[in-house]
């Protein structure tokens, strides 16, 4: 069978498999480069932590590093990038992304102690999440969103946004919010404590409040929620607006349902009058 006789589907499958193999090999190769630091020609440091790195990986994927390694700057000579204003965990995650072009879920799982290699076969039930676990649960994705937004890594920012919104959808369920209440309140405090934010961050904040507003109202007497409403007026305003929109959406759905039922009732009761009455003859 010649190549021309292959169906388009088979061609597509072969191409897809090849793409996957290339992507996977690149992923694991670059991941090992980051993990081992082999052949590193620069160093990234942040608050006591350091990462051996590679200019040919960082520069093409992040304009910040590209500028740093420009010969006009000190970093171009020393090949040491100091990021003291950032969170070391966020820097770790950003480097993971730059090397693998993937979201650093592994780091999140490590911080939470939920790696897939640990746990479930021991027969010991998972412990209840602690307050610190709850903060990590929300905080990691927010730190990734913040650093990606800062350094113009749009794809990483979008990944972090989807992770946060996915967790917000879960938190919209009352019990899930209780489980991660400490972390959720800490997330909102961070979101509303960032000062002037980008339009994307403002939209993310609004979406998170919208997804969780009804669950929040179930716990409105919770001291942490009450304190947040009292201390952060902007959150209180957006919460009220979100609740109002949810109620209006429900009213609109109910009105449409009422119209549908009324139309169905009329159709059942309607008697066709297509011909004139024989009484007139």
Short mmCIF file of the C-alpha atoms (twelve columns), coordinates in Angstrom:
data_MODEL
# 
_entry.id   MODEL 
# 
loop_
_atom_site.group_PDB 
_atom_site.id 
_atom_site.type_symbol 
_atom_site.label_atom_id 
_atom_site.label_alt_id 
_atom_site.label_comp_id 
_atom_site.label_asym_id 
_atom_site.label_seq_id 
_atom_site.Cartn_x 
_atom_site.Cartn_y 
_atom_site.Cartn_z 
_atom_site.pdbx_PDB_model_num 
ATOM 1   C CA . UNK A 1   0.000   0.000  0.000  1 
ATOM 2   C CA . UNK A 2   1.400   3.371  -1.014 1 
ATOM 3   C CA . UNK A 3   1.291   6.517  1.087  1 
ATOM 4   C CA . UNK A 4   -1.280  7.964  -1.307 1 
ATOM 5   C CA . UNK A 5   -3.658  5.068  -0.533 1 
ATOM 6   C CA . UNK A 6   -3.725  5.877  3.174  1 
ATOM 7   C CA . UNK A 7   -7.027  7.389  4.245  1 
ATOM 8   C CA . UNK A 8   -7.069  10.968 5.592  1 
ATOM 9   C CA . UNK A 9   -8.052  9.533  8.980  1 
ATOM 10  C CA . UNK A 10  -5.022  7.236  9.060  1 
ATOM 11  C CA . UNK A 11  -2.798  10.101 7.984  1 
ATOM 12  C CA . UNK A 12  -4.250  12.215 10.785 1 
ATOM 13  C CA . UNK A 13  -3.760  9.427  13.325 1 
ATOM 14  C CA . UNK A 14  -0.159  8.891  12.245 1 
ATOM 15  C CA . UNK A 15  0.537   12.614 12.460 1 
ATOM 16  C CA . UNK A 16  -1.119  12.859 15.872 1 
ATOM 17  C CA . UNK A 17  0.884   9.937  17.247 1 
ATOM 18  C CA . UNK A 18  4.067   11.466 15.914 1 
ATOM 19  C CA . UNK A 19  3.212   14.821 17.494 1 
ATOM 20  C CA . UNK A 20  2.502   13.124 20.820 1 
ATOM 21  C CA . UNK A 21  5.800   11.242 20.728 1 
ATOM 22  C CA . UNK A 22  7.743   14.402 19.908 1 
ATOM 23  C CA . UNK A 23  5.912   16.370 22.587 1 
ATOM 24  C CA . UNK A 24  6.427   13.688 25.210 1 
ATOM 25  C CA . UNK A 25  10.115  13.253 24.418 1 
ATOM 26  C CA . UNK A 26  10.663  17.018 24.560 1 
ATOM 27  C CA . UNK A 27  8.639   17.238 27.770 1 
ATOM 28  C CA . UNK A 28  10.662  14.611 29.605 1 
ATOM 29  C CA . UNK A 29  13.991  15.767 28.182 1 
ATOM 30  C CA . UNK A 30  13.435  19.367 29.272 1 
ATOM 31  C CA . UNK A 31  11.980  18.265 32.591 1 
ATOM 32  C CA . UNK A 32  15.157  16.307 33.299 1 
ATOM 33  C CA . UNK A 33  17.270  19.284 32.268 1 
ATOM 34  C CA . UNK A 34  15.474  21.435 34.832 1 
ATOM 35  C CA . UNK A 35  15.584  18.755 37.510 1 
ATOM 36  C CA . UNK A 36  19.269  17.854 37.127 1 
ATOM 37  C CA . UNK A 37  20.658  21.176 35.966 1 
ATOM 38  C CA . UNK A 38  22.858  19.340 33.465 1 
ATOM 39  C CA . UNK A 39  24.777  21.663 31.112 1 
ATOM 40  C CA . UNK A 40  23.291  24.736 32.848 1 
ATOM 41  C CA . UNK A 41  24.774  28.069 31.783 1 
ATOM 42  C CA . UNK A 42  22.873  30.429 34.113 1 
ATOM 43  C CA . UNK A 43  21.225  30.530 37.535 1 
ATOM 44  C CA . UNK A 44  17.864  31.824 38.757 1 
ATOM 45  C CA . UNK A 45  17.666  32.758 42.446 1 
ATOM 46  C CA . UNK A 46  14.771  33.732 44.712 1 
ATOM 47  C CA . UNK A 47  14.828  34.197 48.487 1 
ATOM 48  C CA . UNK A 48  17.421  31.571 49.279 1 
ATOM 49  C CA . UNK A 49  16.501  29.123 46.521 1 
ATOM 50  C CA . UNK A 50  18.392  28.690 43.279 1 
ATOM 51  C CA . UNK A 51  17.794  26.848 40.006 1 
ATOM 52  C CA . UNK A 52  20.527  25.974 37.482 1 
ATOM 53  C CA . UNK A 53  18.989  26.899 34.137 1 
ATOM 54  C CA . UNK A 54  19.614  27.206 30.419 1 
ATOM 55  C CA . UNK A 55  19.498  30.444 28.469 1 
ATOM 56  C CA . UNK A 56  18.479  28.726 25.238 1 
ATOM 57  C CA . UNK A 57  15.331  27.434 26.988 1 
ATOM 58  C CA . UNK A 58  14.356  30.540 28.962 1 
ATOM 59  C CA . UNK A 59  15.116  33.304 26.453 1 
ATOM 60  C CA . UNK A 60  12.877  32.194 23.551 1 
ATOM 61  C CA . UNK A 61  9.926   31.568 25.862 1 
ATOM 62  C CA . UNK A 62  9.987   34.621 28.136 1 
ATOM 63  C CA . UNK A 63  10.822  38.191 27.150 1 
ATOM 64  C CA . UNK A 64  11.903  38.965 30.722 1 
ATOM 65  C CA . UNK A 65  14.729  36.429 30.599 1 
ATOM 66  C CA . UNK A 66  15.589  37.413 27.044 1 
ATOM 67  C CA . UNK A 67  16.130  41.008 28.181 1 
ATOM 68  C CA . UNK A 68  18.069  39.911 31.258 1 
ATOM 69  C CA . UNK A 69  20.561  37.950 29.183 1 
ATOM 70  C CA . UNK A 70  21.063  40.840 26.787 1 
ATOM 71  C CA . UNK A 71  24.696  41.926 26.971 1 
ATOM 72  C CA . UNK A 72  23.724  45.449 28.042 1 
ATOM 73  C CA . UNK A 73  22.595  44.276 31.483 1 
ATOM 74  C CA . UNK A 74  24.569  42.987 34.463 1 
ATOM 75  C CA . UNK A 75  22.677  39.686 34.361 1 
ATOM 76  C CA . UNK A 76  24.008  39.155 30.858 1 
ATOM 77  C CA . UNK A 77  27.526  39.157 32.282 1 
ATOM 78  C CA . UNK A 78  26.964  37.349 35.577 1 
ATOM 79  C CA . UNK A 79  24.291  35.010 34.155 1 
ATOM 80  C CA . UNK A 80  22.536  35.150 37.532 1 
ATOM 81  C CA . UNK A 81  18.882  36.264 37.580 1 
ATOM 82  C CA . UNK A 82  17.732  37.493 40.992 1 
ATOM 83  C CA . UNK A 83  13.936  37.438 41.508 1 
ATOM 84  C CA . UNK A 84  13.653  38.561 45.122 1 
ATOM 85  C CA . UNK A 85  10.261  40.233 44.645 1 
ATOM 86  C CA . UNK A 86  8.562   36.963 43.696 1 
ATOM 87  C CA . UNK A 87  7.334   33.886 45.542 1 
ATOM 88  C CA . UNK A 88  9.851   30.994 45.301 1 
ATOM 89  C CA . UNK A 89  7.024   28.503 44.766 1 
ATOM 90  C CA . UNK A 90  5.710   30.624 41.898 1 
ATOM 91  C CA . UNK A 91  9.191   30.915 40.370 1 
ATOM 92  C CA . UNK A 92  9.558   27.136 40.623 1 
ATOM 93  C CA . UNK A 93  6.235   26.690 38.839 1 
ATOM 94  C CA . UNK A 94  7.080   29.264 36.185 1 
ATOM 95  C CA . UNK A 95  10.371  27.528 35.398 1 
ATOM 96  C CA . UNK A 96  8.561   24.191 35.178 1 
ATOM 97  C CA . UNK A 97  6.202   25.723 32.629 1 
ATOM 98  C CA . UNK A 98  8.985   27.349 30.603 1 
ATOM 99  C CA . UNK A 99  10.800  24.022 30.314 1 
ATOM 100 C CA . UNK A 100 7.795   21.755 29.696 1 
ATOM 101 C CA . UNK A 101 5.104   24.149 28.386 1 
ATOM 102 C CA . UNK A 102 2.779   22.364 30.790 1 
ATOM 103 C CA . UNK A 103 0.986   23.431 33.965 1 
ATOM 104 C CA . UNK A 104 2.992   22.526 37.098 1 
ATOM 105 C CA . UNK A 105 0.365   20.238 38.634 1 
ATOM 106 C CA . UNK A 106 3.138   18.078 40.090 1 
ATOM 107 C CA . UNK A 107 4.342   20.958 42.266 1 
ATOM 108 C CA . UNK A 108 0.806   21.606 43.511 1 
ATOM 109 C CA . UNK A 109 0.399   17.929 44.412 1 
ATOM 110 C CA . UNK A 110 3.765   17.908 46.166 1 
ATOM 111 C CA . UNK A 111 2.818   20.913 48.292 1 
ATOM 112 C CA . UNK A 112 -0.454  19.211 49.231 1 
ATOM 113 C CA . UNK A 113 1.211   15.834 49.743 1 
ATOM 114 C CA . UNK A 114 -1.146  14.184 47.245 1 
ATOM 115 C CA . UNK A 115 1.249   12.736 44.684 1 
ATOM 116 C CA . UNK A 116 -0.257  9.775  42.888 1 
ATOM 117 C CA . UNK A 117 2.685   7.618  43.910 1 
ATOM 118 C CA . UNK A 118 1.809   7.950  47.576 1 
ATOM 119 C CA . UNK A 119 -1.075  6.904  49.527 1 
ATOM 120 C CA . UNK A 120 -3.978  4.865  48.468 1 
ATOM 121 C CA . UNK A 121 -2.512  1.342  48.632 1 
ATOM 122 C CA . UNK A 122 -1.544  1.587  52.284 1 
ATOM 123 C CA . UNK A 123 -5.058  1.026  53.533 1 
ATOM 124 C CA . UNK A 124 -4.817  4.179  55.630 1 
ATOM 125 C CA . UNK A 125 -7.539  6.725  55.007 1 
ATOM 126 C CA . UNK A 126 -6.512  10.210 53.978 1 
ATOM 127 C CA . UNK A 127 -6.339  12.693 56.815 1 
ATOM 128 C CA . UNK A 128 -8.745  15.595 56.966 1 
ATOM 129 C CA . UNK A 129 -7.309  18.632 55.180 1 
ATOM 130 C CA . UNK A 130 -5.692  21.149 57.498 1 
ATOM 131 C CA . UNK A 131 -5.994  24.916 57.388 1 
ATOM 132 C CA . UNK A 132 -2.591  25.065 55.695 1 
ATOM 133 C CA . UNK A 133 -3.681  22.474 53.117 1 
ATOM 134 C CA . UNK A 134 -6.721  24.599 52.296 1 
ATOM 135 C CA . UNK A 135 -4.550  27.669 51.737 1 
ATOM 136 C CA . UNK A 136 -2.177  25.733 49.480 1 
ATOM 137 C CA . UNK A 137 -5.185  24.321 47.583 1 
ATOM 138 C CA . UNK A 138 -6.156  27.829 46.450 1 
ATOM 139 C CA . UNK A 139 -2.891  29.708 46.869 1 
ATOM 140 C CA . UNK A 140 -0.738  27.772 44.414 1 
ATOM 141 C CA . UNK A 141 -2.949  28.510 41.412 1 
ATOM 142 C CA . UNK A 142 -3.266  32.165 42.388 1 
ATOM 143 C CA . UNK A 143 0.516   32.479 42.703 1 
ATOM 144 C CA . UNK A 144 0.887   30.920 39.248 1 
ATOM 145 C CA . UNK A 145 -1.713  33.299 37.806 1 
ATOM 146 C CA . UNK A 146 -0.008  36.313 39.404 1 
ATOM 147 C CA . UNK A 147 3.516   35.525 38.220 1 
ATOM 148 C CA . UNK A 148 2.306   34.595 34.725 1 
ATOM 149 C CA . UNK A 149 0.402   37.882 34.499 1 
ATOM 150 C CA . UNK A 150 3.466   39.784 35.710 1 
ATOM 151 C CA . UNK A 151 5.866   38.286 33.176 1 
ATOM 152 C CA . UNK A 152 3.491   38.157 30.217 1 
ATOM 153 C CA . UNK A 153 3.128   34.367 30.027 1 
ATOM 154 C CA . UNK A 154 -0.373  34.336 28.582 1 
ATOM 155 C CA . UNK A 155 -0.727  30.577 28.167 1 
ATOM 156 C CA . UNK A 156 0.396   29.875 31.735 1 
ATOM 157 C CA . UNK A 157 -1.960  32.559 33.018 1 
ATOM 158 C CA . UNK A 158 -4.858  30.946 31.145 1 
ATOM 159 C CA . UNK A 159 -3.981  27.533 32.599 1 
ATOM 160 C CA . UNK A 160 -3.921  28.953 36.128 1 
ATOM 161 C CA . UNK A 161 -7.218  30.735 35.499 1 
ATOM 162 C CA . UNK A 162 -8.881  27.493 34.415 1 
ATOM 163 C CA . UNK A 163 -7.523  25.743 37.502 1 
ATOM 164 C CA . UNK A 164 -8.918  28.464 39.777 1 
ATOM 165 C CA . UNK A 165 -12.301 28.560 38.048 1 
ATOM 166 C CA . UNK A 166 -12.551 24.778 38.226 1 
ATOM 167 C CA . UNK A 167 -11.978 24.896 41.965 1 
ATOM 168 C CA . UNK A 168 -14.445 27.785 42.255 1 
ATOM 169 C CA . UNK A 169 -17.117 25.679 40.546 1 
ATOM 170 C CA . UNK A 170 -16.501 22.946 43.122 1 
ATOM 171 C CA . UNK A 171 -16.586 25.503 45.918 1 
ATOM 172 C CA . UNK A 172 -20.018 26.525 44.666 1 
ATOM 173 C CA . UNK A 173 -21.175 23.357 46.375 1 
ATOM 174 C CA . UNK A 174 -21.760 24.110 50.028 1 
ATOM 175 C CA . UNK A 175 -19.827 21.170 51.496 1 
ATOM 176 C CA . UNK A 176 -16.789 21.738 49.292 1 
ATOM 177 C CA . UNK A 177 -16.603 25.336 50.470 1 
ATOM 178 C CA . UNK A 178 -16.661 24.224 54.115 1 
ATOM 179 C CA . UNK A 179 -13.772 21.823 53.461 1 
ATOM 180 C CA . UNK A 180 -11.572 24.598 52.067 1 
ATOM 181 C CA . UNK A 181 -13.006 27.612 53.904 1 
ATOM 182 C CA . UNK A 182 -9.672  28.865 55.280 1 
ATOM 183 C CA . UNK A 183 -8.025  28.704 51.891 1 
ATOM 184 C CA . UNK A 184 -11.014 30.253 50.135 1 
ATOM 185 C CA . UNK A 185 -11.095 33.230 52.492 1 
ATOM 186 C CA . UNK A 186 -7.320  33.614 52.109 1 
ATOM 187 C CA . UNK A 187 -7.761  33.537 48.324 1 
ATOM 188 C CA . UNK A 188 -10.369 36.309 48.428 1 
ATOM 189 C CA . UNK A 189 -8.201  38.362 50.780 1 
ATOM 190 C CA . UNK A 190 -5.314  38.031 48.330 1 
ATOM 191 C CA . UNK A 191 -7.481  38.762 45.283 1 
ATOM 192 C CA . UNK A 192 -8.904  41.922 46.797 1 
ATOM 193 C CA . UNK A 193 -5.627  42.936 48.429 1 
ATOM 194 C CA . UNK A 194 -3.610  43.177 45.230 1 
ATOM 195 C CA . UNK A 195 -4.368  46.866 44.785 1 
ATOM 196 C CA . UNK A 196 -4.579  47.990 41.172 1 
ATOM 197 C CA . UNK A 197 -5.078  44.902 39.027 1 
ATOM 198 C CA . UNK A 198 -5.231  44.085 35.338 1 
ATOM 199 C CA . UNK A 199 -8.552  43.713 33.551 1 
ATOM 200 C CA . UNK A 200 -7.957  39.960 33.372 1 
ATOM 201 C CA . UNK A 201 -7.466  39.728 37.131 1 
ATOM 202 C CA . UNK A 202 -10.616 41.779 37.771 1 
ATOM 203 C CA . UNK A 203 -12.615 39.477 35.495 1 
ATOM 204 C CA . UNK A 204 -11.202 36.408 37.238 1 
ATOM 205 C CA . UNK A 205 -12.185 37.830 40.611 1 
ATOM 206 C CA . UNK A 206 -15.719 38.521 39.407 1 
ATOM 207 C CA . UNK A 207 -16.047 35.005 37.963 1 
ATOM 208 C CA . UNK A 208 -14.888 33.374 41.205 1 
ATOM 209 C CA . UNK A 209 -17.367 35.387 43.273 1 
ATOM 210 C CA . UNK A 210 -20.139 34.596 40.780 1 
ATOM 211 C CA . UNK A 211 -19.426 30.849 40.957 1 
ATOM 212 C CA . UNK A 212 -19.380 30.779 44.750 1 
ATOM 213 C CA . UNK A 213 -21.830 33.504 45.802 1 
ATOM 214 C CA . UNK A 214 -24.721 31.157 46.597 1 
ATOM 215 C CA . UNK A 215 -22.511 28.856 48.662 1 
ATOM 216 C CA . UNK A 216 -21.126 31.902 50.469 1 
ATOM 217 C CA . UNK A 217 -24.634 33.012 51.452 1 
ATOM 218 C CA . UNK A 218 -25.155 29.645 53.171 1 
ATOM 219 C CA . UNK A 219 -22.183 30.505 55.401 1 
ATOM 220 C CA . UNK A 220 -22.747 34.231 55.704 1 
ATOM 221 C CA . UNK A 221 -22.762 33.938 59.508 1 
ATOM 222 C CA . UNK A 222 -19.331 32.325 59.460 1 
ATOM 223 C CA . UNK A 223 -16.967 34.643 61.312 1 
ATOM 224 C CA . UNK A 224 -14.363 34.548 58.538 1 
ATOM 225 C CA . UNK A 225 -16.932 35.458 55.886 1 
ATOM 226 C CA . UNK A 226 -18.417 38.198 58.071 1 
ATOM 227 C CA . UNK A 227 -14.961 39.648 58.688 1 
ATOM 228 C CA . UNK A 228 -14.202 39.594 54.966 1 
ATOM 229 C CA . UNK A 229 -17.463 41.377 54.118 1 
ATOM 230 C CA . UNK A 230 -16.769 43.956 56.817 1 
ATOM 231 C CA . UNK A 231 -13.103 44.538 55.980 1 
ATOM 232 C CA . UNK A 232 -13.291 44.434 52.175 1 
ATOM 233 C CA . UNK A 233 -16.166 46.641 50.912 1 
ATOM 234 C CA . UNK A 234 -15.333 45.876 47.279 1 
ATOM 235 C CA . UNK A 235 -15.915 42.178 47.930 1 
ATOM 236 C CA . UNK A 236 -19.213 42.947 49.678 1 
ATOM 237 C CA . UNK A 237 -20.397 44.983 46.672 1 
ATOM 238 C CA . UNK A 238 -19.430 42.314 44.129 1 
ATOM 239 C CA . UNK A 239 -21.026 39.603 46.288 1 
ATOM 240 C CA . UNK A 240 -24.346 41.485 46.412 1 
ATOM 241 C CA . UNK A 241 -24.193 42.110 42.647 1 
ATOM 242 C CA . UNK A 242 -23.459 38.436 41.955 1 
ATOM 243 C CA . UNK A 243 -26.342 37.284 44.157 1 
ATOM 244 C CA . UNK A 244 -28.669 39.741 42.403 1 
ATOM 245 C CA . UNK A 245 -27.623 38.442 38.971 1 
ATOM 246 C CA . UNK A 246 -28.145 34.829 40.051 1 
ATOM 247 C CA . UNK A 247 -31.645 35.626 41.298 1 
ATOM 248 C CA . UNK A 248 -32.509 37.481 38.099 1 
ATOM 249 C CA . UNK A 249 -31.241 34.542 36.037 1 
ATOM 250 C CA . UNK A 250 -33.490 32.189 38.003 1 
ATOM 251 C CA . UNK A 251 -36.469 34.513 37.516 1 
ATOM 252 C CA . UNK A 252 -35.844 34.633 33.770 1 
ATOM 253 C CA . UNK A 253 -35.600 30.849 33.591 1 
ATOM 254 C CA . UNK A 254 -38.824 30.545 35.571 1 
ATOM 255 C CA . UNK A 255 -40.610 33.038 33.301 1 
ATOM 256 C CA . UNK A 256 -39.532 31.093 30.225 1 
ATOM 257 C CA . UNK A 257 -40.738 27.864 31.815 1 
ATOM 258 C CA . UNK A 258 -44.081 29.460 32.689 1 
ATOM 259 C CA . UNK A 259 -44.468 30.655 29.077 1 
ATOM 260 C CA . UNK A 260 -43.648 27.188 27.779 1 
ATOM 261 C CA . UNK A 261 -46.191 25.540 30.042 1 
ATOM 262 C CA . UNK A 262 -48.855 28.126 29.155 1 
ATOM 263 C CA . UNK A 263 -48.260 27.597 25.432 1 
ATOM 264 C CA . UNK A 264 -48.551 23.840 25.904 1 
ATOM 265 C CA . UNK A 265 -51.815 24.288 27.828 1 
ATOM 266 C CA . UNK A 266 -53.264 26.493 25.067 1 
ATOM 267 C CA . UNK A 267 -52.329 23.947 22.408 1 
ATOM 268 C CA . UNK A 268 -54.095 21.196 24.335 1 
ATOM 269 C CA . UNK A 269 -57.269 23.273 24.739 1 
ATOM 270 C CA . UNK A 270 -57.370 24.761 21.230 1 
ATOM 271 C CA . UNK A 271 -60.147 23.536 18.848 1 
ATOM 272 C CA . UNK A 272 -59.285 24.143 15.165 1 
ATOM 273 C CA . UNK A 273 -61.853 26.280 13.295 1 
ATOM 274 C CA . UNK A 274 -60.718 25.711 9.720  1 
ATOM 275 C CA . UNK A 275 -64.198 25.490 8.179  1 
ATOM 276 C CA . UNK A 276 -67.282 27.666 8.507  1 
ATOM 277 C CA . UNK A 277 -70.080 26.299 10.633 1 
ATOM 278 C CA . UNK A 278 -72.747 24.226 8.837  1 
ATOM 279 C CA . UNK A 279 -75.370 26.186 10.783 1 
ATOM 280 C CA . UNK A 280 -75.005 29.086 8.331  1 
ATOM 281 C CA . UNK A 281 -76.101 26.919 5.343  1 
# 
